Amino acid sequence: MRHAILGAGGIGGLLGAALARAGADVVLLVRPETLTRQPNRIEVDSAVLGMFEVNVPVASLLDRQVDALWVTVKATELEPALGLAPPDSVADAAVVPLLNGVDHLALLQERYATVIAAAIRVESERVAPGKIRQTSPFLRVELAGGDALAAELRSAGIDCRLREDGPSLLWDKLVFLAPLALATTALDGPLGSVRNDPRYQSCQQEALAVARAEGAQIDEQALHNLADSAPDEMRSSMQKDIAAGRTPELDAIAGPIQRGGRQHAIPTPATDELVLLVAARAT
């Protein structure tokens, strides 16, 4: 299959390199001003996929037919990045967003013909242009459809699971991610240092309540098992963004919980407090 990957960060670089190593036709789409700084070869140091290098072409505009467009930019960069992938060029290709949150799905559905809800669970970062470090013991993608795409990911060594319910898939990730991202960032520590903080635990319960009010089907026991088994040293991408002086994805991650709470009359005091703490650290 032919793949375009919008974004060359920790997720996009890892995904593009894995697919290219497996023999897929891959192009990375990056902003014109960063094109000269992005090498055509990616070095990967992955806890799941191992260490390898592979050539991956880079472009600043989608100018070829593809079967899939993977959207891997941060939510704060989504709208300007979409200019690199005009709808006429994307045509009927499957658009697969691997973003945090839930609101991006509607935005993409307004722009493109075929959008597949998806989520990725991984800790991965770009440590330098063309250099990706993936440290989590897990690397899993969930897709709400797309058997051929799932097969491509599996052939690249990525655990991929198919689900029928797109909104539940997105909320399932958010109820795990939001407490992790907000608490580790607000309290400036790894997961192990916030597990027992009542704000982390209450934020998780608030996210669960809103998700269910939104109609999502969440396996609470699986959520707790995942949260309990995640490494103590795990840090969130939001935490890393704050440390690097980048804008955090506060609205994408906390916004659906806060807005959903107001809509369904569900109080979200722990989420609100953590958001204020993160915002204070971001100024």
GIUR-V147484 format. One record per backbone hydrogen bond with DSSP energy under -1.0 kcal/mol. NH is the residue of the N-H (numbers start at 1). CO is the residue of the C=O. If there is no record, write none. Layout:
nh = <NH | NH>
co = <CO | CO>
//
This chain:
nh = <3 | 4 | 5 | 6 | 7 | 13 | 15 | 16 | 17 | 18 | 19 | 20 | 21 | 22 | 23 | 24 | 25 | 27 | 28 | 29 | 30 | 34 | 42 | 43 | 44 | 45 | 46 | 47 | 50 | 52 | 54 | 56 | 59 | 62 | 67 | 68 | 69 | 70 | 71 | 72 | 77 | 78 | 81 | 82 | 83 | 84 | 85 | 90 | 91 | 93 | 94 | 95 | 96 | 98 | 105 | 107 | 108 | 109 | 110 | 112 | 116 | 119 | 121 | 125 | 127 | 128 | 131 | 132 | 133 | 134 | 135 | 136 | 140 | 141 | 142 | 143 | 144 | 145 | 150 | 151 | 152 | 153 | 154 | 155 | 156 | 157 | 158 | 159 | 161 | 163 | 169 | 170 | 171 | 172 | 173 | 174 | 175 | 177 | 178 | 180 | 181 | 182 | 183 | 184 | 185 | 186 | 187 | 189 | 191 | 192 | 193 | 194 | 195 | 197 | 201 | 202 | 203 | 204 | 205 | 206 | 207 | 208 | 209 | 210 | 211 | 212 | 213 | 214 | 215 | 216 | 220 | 223 | 224 | 225 | 226 | 227 | 228 | 229 | 230 | 234 | 240 | 241 | 242 | 243 | 244 | 245 | 246 | 250 | 253 | 254 | 258 | 259 | 260 | 261 | 262 | 263 | 264 | 266 | 272 | 273 | 274 | 275 | 276 | 277 | 278 | 279 | 280 | 281 | 282>
co = <25 | 68 | 27 | 70 | 29 | 9 | 11 | 12 | 13 | 14 | 15 | 16 | 17 | 18 | 20 | 19 | 1 | 3 | 57 | 5 | 59 | 31 | 54 | 130 | 52 | 132 | 50 | 134 | 46 | 44 | 42 | 40 | 28 | 84 | 2 | 2 | 94 | 4 | 96 | 6 | 74 | 75 | 77 | 78 | 80 | 81 | 82 | 86 | 87 | 90 | 67 | 114 | 69 | 71 | 102 | 103 | 104 | 105 | 106 | 108 | 95 | 142 | 140 | 133 | 131 | 131 | 128 | 43 | 125 | 45 | 123 | 123 | 121 | 159 | 119 | 161 | 117 | 143 | 146 | 147 | 148 | 149 | 150 | 151 | 152 | 154 | 153 | 139 | 141 | 143 | 165 | 166 | 167 | 168 | 169 | 170 | 171 | 173 | 174 | 176 | 177 | 178 | 179 | 180 | 181 | 182 | 183 | 184 | 234 | 232 | 190 | 191 | 191 | 194 | 197 | 198 | 199 | 200 | 201 | 202 | 203 | 204 | 205 | 206 | 207 | 208 | 209 | 210 | 212 | 211 | 218 | 219 | 220 | 221 | 222 | 223 | 224 | 225 | 226 | 231 | 236 | 237 | 238 | 239 | 240 | 242 | 241 | 248 | 249 | 250 | 254 | 255 | 256 | 257 | 258 | 259 | 260 | 261 | 268 | 269 | 270 | 271 | 272 | 273 | 274 | 275 | 276 | 277 | 278>
//
